[in-house]
Amino acid sequence: MATAIYPWHHAAWQQLQDLRARLPHAILFHGNAGTGKTAFAEAFAESLLCETPKPDGHACGVCLSCGWFAQYSHPDYRRVRPEMLDDDGAEEDDSGDTKKSAKASKTPSKEIRIEQIRALADFMNISTHRNGKRVVLLYPAEALNTPSANALLKTLEEPPPETVFLLVSNSLDQLLPTILSRCRQFALPTPSAPDALSWLAGQQVKDADIWLAEQGGAPLAALEVSRAGSHDLQDELLGMLARPSVEAALKSADKLQKAGNRDLVVWTQRWLYDMFSYKLSGNIRYYPRRHNELALLAGRVRIDQLLVALRQANERRAIAEHPLSAKLFIEDMLLDYSLLFQ
């Protein structure tokens, strides 16, 4: 069976078919996280390699090429992503086969390393196996570090013949302008709330409206957190944010070390955004179940203070994966928040 796309991307798929006549050498799919962009790009990669694509542009799902693709063994296809996204910590070698890392105990990288980009050289310098295209899918593009981004840029400047690069990004502002300029940008939409809720209902998600709101309207992210089955750590944080004090900040920091720093920053960003939005328009986007608490706090803080707090949250998000001390990082964030209401 061919790779499926999500219902809210059907119109975008039809628009994409218009590019086939003069296919760019690099397409950058971008949009909000948790909306199915990678599945969309994989479906397009499969269709480019398919030997008998359907009239609507989708892969047939039954030819030899589609069979290889389904097993991630197509000789003309490479998937480049951080090691941490591999379920078993395996990585692709130059031939496309998977192999165990030499250092099995080493923490999988969260970045796309320069070695992964260099490994594409041999792949791109040999003839295609089926006399068609070769496809490289790279995601998320913002995981490229500086050396790997520069190495990729050299390839994009002088693309090999019959090679198509498909990049996927959640955040264009984290990519080099030179990479952006060498890719055809293709925006993928976030579904409307009714469409997202309809899809989540089909996945048997309870309280789908709450999960969807807290994930900013991203249905796949809402599905993932709903399956985690617990709001405990988030509720601990939101409880502290709703009743700010120095004592509560220090007490909660101990408990919240079990959560990822990035998640804590994102949850706090959304809380601050809801407060900011309520002061300006009376609307709450992410935490409607906390409406009364947010409304009360919004009356105790100035707009300029919230703008500073949101800027600080953005700065913390950039370093959340690399703090010197998780506990100190959390304490610092919560204490700064508490001081808004002193």
Secondary structure, DSSP 4 states (H G I P E B T S, - for coil): -PPP--GGGHHHHHHHHTTSTT--SEEEEE--TTSSHHHHHHHHHHHHH-SS--TTS---S-SHHHHHHHTT--TTEEEE--GGGSTTSEEE-TTS-EEE-SSTTSPPPSSB-HHHHHTHHHHHTS--TTSS-EEEEE--GGGB-HHHHHHHHHHHHSPPTTEEEEEEES-GGGS-HHHHHTSEEEE-PPPPHHHHHHHHHHTT-TTHHHHHHHTTT-HHHHHHHHHH---HHHHHHHHHHHS--HHHHHHHHHHGGGS-HHHHHHHHHHHHHHHHHHHHHS--SS-GGGHHHHHHHHTTS-HHHHHHHHHHHHHHHHHTTS-S-HHHHHHHHHHHHHHTT-
